[in-house]
């Protein structure tokens, strides 16, 4: 609005200046024309031109005046319409603001009881979501606290019991999965006869899940499998002795060493001696054969095995006396 008034004033000053210049010019042109032709007859070309020029300038000022007046009228009319529209919008905004203030005032006047009713469903929904998130994350203690709040604050007795049942199912499922994984690891230990480690795993499971049926069935299982494996080794040792398979017999004796009690070891002492003597005899035969066939490298290898496995035997001493010669023969053969 201020810009419109400012533009109108500038236009009026411009028009007034043009009017003033045109009137002064017309006045002097008229006087000049009368002085040169006082009788009113004839005409001077320069005076006549000045007169008509001043007259044209006056008409131009009149035309500009009309133009600015019309423009200001249209501008004022348009601005008036804009002002009316703005006032209407301000009135509508005031009405909405008044309605909002009224609503806020009513909300402030609500009692705590009414507020609890209004926000009850929202809080209940948030609490249910939080319980489900804790259950999926296996945060059992946090979930139980929230379930207690659901029962005490909202009085949802049936829903609380359903959620507790769901929580128990999740807990059982999680425990069963962990137990199944531990049992698979336990079975792998049994398969490679690591019974000491397997027994530790069983004891740990019993400590963690004393009331689980699967875990209780593991009691005594490790010792049972250990005894069965020992019996199998004894059967295979007996077959090796009968078949004079002394190499196999010695390997079985090594495996049996960690399973035999002192009484069982004493009972097998004679068989063990027979197996060891038999293997020593076979090794002595192989040693002599390699020496006879001048296979010095094989003879040296068998000789070192005899010294290592039977260091106190007579044959070991005999082989030890020949080691230097055998080593020289091996070097000569290689050269």
LINQUI-V639591 format. One record per residue. N is the residue number from 1. RES is the residue in three letters. SS is DSSP state (h for helix, s for strand, l for the rest). D_LAST is the distance of its C-alpha to the last C-alpha in Angstrom with 2 decimals. Layout:
<<N,RES,SS,D_LAST> <N,RES,SS,D_LAST>>
This chain:
<<1,UNK,l,120.70> <2,UNK,h,120.75> <3,UNK,h,119.09> <4,UNK,h,121.81> <5,UNK,h,124.57> <6,UNK,h,122.90> <7,UNK,h,122.63> <8,UNK,h,126.27> <9,UNK,h,127.50> <10,UNK,h,125.61> <11,UNK,h,127.13> <12,UNK,h,130.62> <13,UNK,h,130.28> <14,UNK,h,129.18> <15,UNK,h,132.07> <16,UNK,h,134.58> <17,UNK,h,133.46> <18,UNK,h,133.83> <19,UNK,h,137.31> <20,UNK,h,138.39> <21,UNK,h,137.26> <22,UNK,h,138.86> <23,UNK,h,142.18> <24,UNK,h,142.39> <25,UNK,h,141.59> <26,UNK,h,144.15> <27,UNK,h,146.76> <28,UNK,h,146.41> <29,UNK,h,146.20> <30,UNK,h,149.48> <31,UNK,h,151.23> <32,UNK,h,150.03> <33,UNK,h,151.23> <34,UNK,h,154.69> <35,UNK,h,155.11> <36,UNK,h,154.46> <37,UNK,l,156.73> <38,UNK,l,159.38> <39,UNK,l,161.69> <40,UNK,l,159.13> <41,UNK,l,159.30> <42,UNK,l,156.61> <43,UNK,l,153.08> <44,UNK,l,150.64> <45,UNK,h,147.30> <46,UNK,h,145.23> <47,UNK,h,147.25> <48,UNK,h,147.10> <49,UNK,h,143.29> <50,UNK,h,142.90> <51,UNK,h,145.09> <52,UNK,h,143.16> <53,UNK,h,139.82> <54,UNK,h,140.95> <55,UNK,h,142.23> <56,UNK,h,138.82> <57,UNK,h,137.07> <58,UNK,h,139.38> <59,UNK,h,138.66> <60,UNK,h,134.90> <61,UNK,h,135.25> <62,UNK,h,137.17> <63,UNK,h,134.44> <64,UNK,h,131.69> <65,UNK,h,133.73> <66,UNK,h,134.00> <67,UNK,h,130.25> <68,UNK,h,129.24> <69,UNK,h,131.75> <70,UNK,h,130.46> <71,UNK,h,126.82> <72,UNK,h,127.58> <73,UNK,h,129.46> <74,UNK,h,126.48> <75,UNK,h,124.05> <76,UNK,h,126.19> <77,UNK,h,126.52> <78,UNK,h,122.72> <79,UNK,h,122.09> <80,UNK,h,124.65> <81,UNK,h,122.83> <82,UNK,h,119.52> <83,UNK,h,121.19> <84,UNK,h,122.65> <85,UNK,h,119.20> <86,UNK,h,117.60> <87,UNK,h,120.38> <88,UNK,h,119.93> <89,UNK,h,116.19> <90,UNK,h,116.86> <91,UNK,h,119.34> <92,UNK,h,116.84> <93,UNK,h,114.14> <94,UNK,h,116.60> <95,UNK,h,117.36> <96,UNK,h,113.67> <97,UNK,h,113.12> <98,UNK,h,116.10> <99,UNK,h,114.80> <100,UNK,h,111.39> <101,UNK,h,113.02> <102,UNK,h,115.16> <103,UNK,h,112.10> <104,UNK,h,110.29> <105,UNK,h,113.36> <106,UNK,h,113.53> <107,UNK,h,109.85> <108,UNK,h,110.46> <109,UNK,l,113.35> <110,UNK,l,111.18> <111,UNK,l,110.86> <112,UNK,h,107.55> <113,UNK,h,108.13> <114,UNK,h,108.55> <115,UNK,h,105.43> <116,UNK,h,103.39> <117,UNK,h,104.63> <118,UNK,h,103.81> <119,UNK,h,100.25> <120,UNK,h,99.52> <121,UNK,h,97.87> <122,UNK,h,95.65> <123,UNK,h,94.46> <124,UNK,h,93.97> <125,UNK,h,91.81> <126,UNK,h,89.65> <127,UNK,h,89.22> <128,UNK,h,88.16> <129,UNK,h,85.54> <130,UNK,h,84.17> <131,UNK,h,83.89> <132,UNK,h,81.97> <133,UNK,h,79.57> <134,UNK,h,78.84> <135,UNK,h,78.30> <136,UNK,h,75.80> <137,UNK,l,73.98> <138,UNK,l,73.99> <139,UNK,l,76.08> <140,UNK,h,77.88> <141,UNK,h,79.75> <142,UNK,h,81.10> <143,UNK,h,82.14> <144,UNK,h,84.04> <145,UNK,h,85.92> <146,UNK,h,87.01> <147,UNK,h,88.04> <148,UNK,h,90.22> <149,UNK,h,91.83> <150,UNK,h,92.53> <151,UNK,h,94.36> <152,UNK,h,96.25> <153,UNK,h,97.18> <154,UNK,h,97.86> <155,UNK,l,98.60> <156,UNK,l,96.42> <157,UNK,h,96.01> <158,UNK,h,94.91> <159,UNK,h,92.59> <160,UNK,h,91.07> <161,UNK,h,90.31> <162,UNK,h,88.72> <163,UNK,h,86.47> <164,UNK,h,85.50> <165,UNK,h,84.57> <166,UNK,h,82.45> <167,UNK,h,80.75> <168,UNK,h,79.97> <169,UNK,h,78.49> <170,UNK,h,76.22> <171,UNK,h,75.16> <172,UNK,h,74.44> <173,UNK,h,72.49> <174,UNK,h,70.38> <175,UNK,h,69.73> <176,UNK,h,68.85> <177,UNK,h,66.37> <178,UNK,h,64.64> <179,UNK,h,64.64> <180,UNK,h,63.17> <181,UNK,h,60.32> <182,UNK,h,59.62> <183,UNK,h,59.72> <184,UNK,h,57.13> <185,UNK,h,54.80> <186,UNK,h,55.60> <187,UNK,h,54.73> <188,UNK,h,51.31> <189,UNK,h,50.71> <190,UNK,h,51.85> <191,UNK,h,49.53> <192,UNK,l,46.39> <193,UNK,l,47.92> <194,UNK,l,48.46> <195,UNK,h,51.66> <196,UNK,h,52.07> <197,UNK,h,52.12> <198,UNK,h,54.32> <199,UNK,h,56.83> <200,UNK,h,57.11> <201,UNK,h,57.87> <202,UNK,h,60.56> <203,UNK,h,62.18> <204,UNK,h,62.30> <205,UNK,h,64.00> <206,UNK,h,66.53> <207,UNK,h,67.35> <208,UNK,h,67.91> <209,UNK,l,69.75> <210,UNK,l,71.31> <211,UNK,l,73.95> <212,UNK,l,71.82> <213,UNK,h,71.67> <214,UNK,h,68.15> <215,UNK,h,66.83> <216,UNK,h,68.71> <217,UNK,l,67.14> <218,UNK,l,63.71> <219,UNK,l,64.68> <220,UNK,l,62.64> <221,UNK,h,60.57> <222,UNK,h,57.31> <223,UNK,h,57.67> <224,UNK,h,58.60> <225,UNK,h,55.46> <226,UNK,h,53.37> <227,UNK,h,54.86> <228,UNK,h,54.38> <229,UNK,h,50.68> <230,UNK,h,50.29> <231,UNK,h,52.10> <232,UNK,h,49.81> <233,UNK,h,46.71> <234,UNK,h,48.36> <235,UNK,h,49.15> <236,UNK,h,45.58> <237,UNK,h,44.33> <238,UNK,h,46.80> <239,UNK,h,45.62> <240,UNK,h,41.95> <241,UNK,h,42.93> <242,UNK,h,44.97> <243,UNK,l,42.17> <244,UNK,l,39.57> <245,UNK,l,37.69> <246,UNK,h,36.30> <247,UNK,h,33.95> <248,UNK,h,36.94> <249,UNK,h,39.05> <250,UNK,h,36.88> <251,UNK,h,36.97> <252,UNK,h,40.72> <253,UNK,h,41.17> <254,UNK,h,39.54> <255,UNK,h,41.91> <256,UNK,h,44.89> <257,UNK,l,44.38> <258,UNK,l,46.35> <259,UNK,l,49.18> <260,UNK,l,49.98> <261,UNK,l,52.79> <262,UNK,h,52.49> <263,UNK,h,54.63> <264,UNK,h,52.54> <265,UNK,h,49.32> <266,UNK,h,50.88> <267,UNK,h,51.88> <268,UNK,l,48.35> <269,UNK,h,46.78> <270,UNK,h,46.68> <271,UNK,h,45.27> <272,UNK,h,42.66> <273,UNK,h,41.61> <274,UNK,h,41.41> <275,UNK,h,39.25> <276,UNK,h,36.89> <277,UNK,h,36.71> <278,UNK,h,36.17> <279,UNK,h,33.29> <280,UNK,h,31.74> <281,UNK,h,32.22> <282,UNK,h,30.56> <283,UNK,h,27.56> <284,UNK,h,27.35> <285,UNK,h,27.56> <286,UNK,h,24.75> <287,UNK,h,22.54> <288,UNK,h,23.36> <289,UNK,h,22.83> <290,UNK,h,19.29> <291,UNK,h,18.46> <292,UNK,h,20.27> <293,UNK,l,18.48> <294,UNK,l,15.06> <295,UNK,l,14.57> <296,UNK,h,13.01> <297,UNK,h,13.01> <298,UNK,h,16.65> <299,UNK,h,17.63> <300,UNK,h,16.58> <301,UNK,h,18.56> <302,UNK,h,21.56> <303,UNK,h,21.53> <304,UNK,h,21.82> <305,UNK,h,24.63> <306,UNK,h,26.46> <307,UNK,h,26.43> <308,UNK,h,27.67> <309,UNK,h,30.33> <310,UNK,l,31.54> <311,UNK,l,31.00> <312,UNK,l,33.91> <313,UNK,l,33.22> <314,UNK,h,32.40> <315,UNK,h,29.42> <316,UNK,h,28.04> <317,UNK,h,28.32> <318,UNK,h,26.61> <319,UNK,h,23.60> <320,UNK,h,23.54> <321,UNK,h,23.30> <322,UNK,h,20.13> <323,UNK,h,18.29> <324,UNK,h,16.67> <325,UNK,h,15.30> <326,UNK,h,14.15> <327,UNK,h,12.34> <328,UNK,h,10.50> <329,UNK,h,9.73> <330,UNK,h,8.55> <331,UNK,h,6.08> <332,UNK,h,5.03> <333,UNK,h,5.43> <334,UNK,h,3.81> <335,UNK,l,0.00>>
